[in-house]
Amino acid sequence: MPTVESEAKVKTKVRFEELLKTHNDLIRERKKLKKKIGKSGEKLSNLEKSMDLRQ
């Protein structure tokens, strides 16, 4: 019997992949911020608050 995915399952899979990509992008951005903070001496919480305001 051929394995055909239902439309709902395909949509769920696509949405999950989008969320995973977004999550990975956010993690990557946070790592960049931590590197910048290490160099500048700024507090992480201040930078995260400013990022939250932009979104």
NORZINOR-V394239 format. One record per residue. RES is the residue in one letter. PSI is psi in radians with two decimals (* if undefined). OMEGA is omega in degrees with one decimal (none if undefined). Layout:
res:RES psi:PSI omega:OMEGA
res:RES psi:PSI omega:OMEGA
This chain:
res:M psi:2.24 omega:-178.8
res:P psi:2.53 omega:179.1
res:T psi:1.82 omega:179.1
res:V psi:2.14 omega:-179.6
res:E psi:2.45 omega:178.3
res:S psi:2.77 omega:-179.0
res:E psi:-0.70 omega:179.5
res:A psi:-0.71 omega:-179.7
res:K psi:-0.70 omega:179.1
res:V psi:-0.77 omega:179.0
res:K psi:-0.72 omega:178.9
res:T psi:-0.74 omega:179.8
res:K psi:-0.75 omega:179.1
res:V psi:-0.78 omega:-179.9
res:R psi:-0.73 omega:179.0
res:F psi:-0.76 omega:179.6
res:E psi:-0.65 omega:176.4
res:E psi:-0.78 omega:179.5
res:L psi:-0.71 omega:179.1
res:L psi:-0.73 omega:178.3
res:K psi:-0.78 omega:178.6
res:T psi:-0.77 omega:179.2
res:H psi:-0.80 omega:-179.8
res:N psi:-0.66 omega:177.0
res:D psi:-0.73 omega:179.1
res:L psi:-0.72 omega:178.2
res:I psi:-0.75 omega:179.6
res:R psi:-0.75 omega:178.8
res:E psi:-0.72 omega:179.9
res:R psi:-0.70 omega:178.1
res:K psi:-0.70 omega:177.3
res:K psi:-0.75 omega:179.3
res:L psi:-0.74 omega:-179.5
res:K psi:-0.66 omega:177.4
res:K psi:-0.78 omega:179.4
res:K psi:-0.71 omega:-178.6
res:I psi:-0.73 omega:179.1
res:G psi:-0.62 omega:-179.7
res:K psi:-0.69 omega:-174.1
res:S psi:-0.41 omega:-178.7
res:G psi:0.09 omega:178.9
res:E psi:2.72 omega:178.8
res:K psi:2.45 omega:-179.3
res:L psi:-0.70 omega:-176.7
res:S psi:-0.66 omega:178.6
res:N psi:-0.75 omega:179.8
res:L psi:-0.69 omega:179.6
res:E psi:-0.67 omega:178.4
res:K psi:-0.73 omega:179.8
res:S psi:-0.58 omega:176.4
res:M psi:-0.70 omega:179.6
res:D psi:-0.62 omega:-179.4
res:L psi:-0.55 omega:179.6
res:R psi:-0.51 omega:-176.6
res:Q psi:* omega:none
